[in-house]
């Protein structure tokens, strides 16, 4: 296994909690890290822009205090997600803030991470990059990233459409570094399955939306608990990039999901023309992955991680039986 040095011996589960727009805030990140898994958040969640400095100051100080008073139960490192696409006007300012605070883990998405790699490596941080294809993975490796996050079919939010069996195997053929797998993971058993498949760590988001510390709307959490994989809609209409959403949130926004079939981003305005209030991705149209069928409650992060630890341990001890 190619677990980064920064994480060796620091985790109670092989898990990085993914940065979720609107849902991931300091409360969720701190709870995740204190429970022994990597907590992360998108820098864009800190609003206004100046709030990012406050969030990073708070998280760093709180985790330092925790580690000082819990030497036998130290917190896992935390990370942030930087959106590199030209549509993000905060990219440069957020990177400056991240470097100033020496954030341990930086997750880059939607763009070339070269400049981020240089800046983060200068202070000893890790850069992990989201990819949905082999071509994206090769480009990220060439940029010098420390690890690849394979966002496979069934992942909440922006996700690819490749099976993890296919993508992990193809990427492992040329990359022996840290590999993190995303796509419908929601239990300790699925984390172990990801490792058996060839990944080093799991990447889990939707399961942590439905927790007490999540900043997501309570109705969003309830819908995740109530719905199943059949209620997930994969479409590029709302954000311009293919993503998985809760079908029932689309209906609640006044849109017939059948009208989205075959639609690309260009038809969004026409589809929404009859609506008094045009829905927004993430805020009104809620995201979730295909793993929601096994999510049945809204526990605290600590309770959830403890449960997954038991599931993971049981999976390790389960022998293969071909009789």
MORAFEN-V802916 format. One record per helix or strand of 3 or more residues. SS is the DSSP state (a for helix, b for strand). FROM is the first residue (numbers start at 1). TO is the last residue. If there is no record, write none. Layout:
ss=SS from=FROM to=TO
ss=SS from=FROM to=TO
This chain:
ss=a from=5 to=7
ss=b from=15 to=17
ss=a from=26 to=34
ss=b from=38 to=42
ss=a from=43 to=45
ss=a from=51 to=69
ss=b from=78 to=83
ss=a from=91 to=101
ss=b from=105 to=109
ss=a from=114 to=121
ss=b from=126 to=131
ss=a from=134 to=142
ss=b from=147 to=151
ss=a from=164 to=172
ss=b from=178 to=182
ss=a from=188 to=197
ss=b from=201 to=204
ss=a from=206 to=209
ss=a from=218 to=226
ss=a from=229 to=231
ss=b from=232 to=235
ss=b from=243 to=246
ss=a from=247 to=252
ss=a from=257 to=260
ss=a from=265 to=271
ss=a from=290 to=294
ss=a from=301 to=317
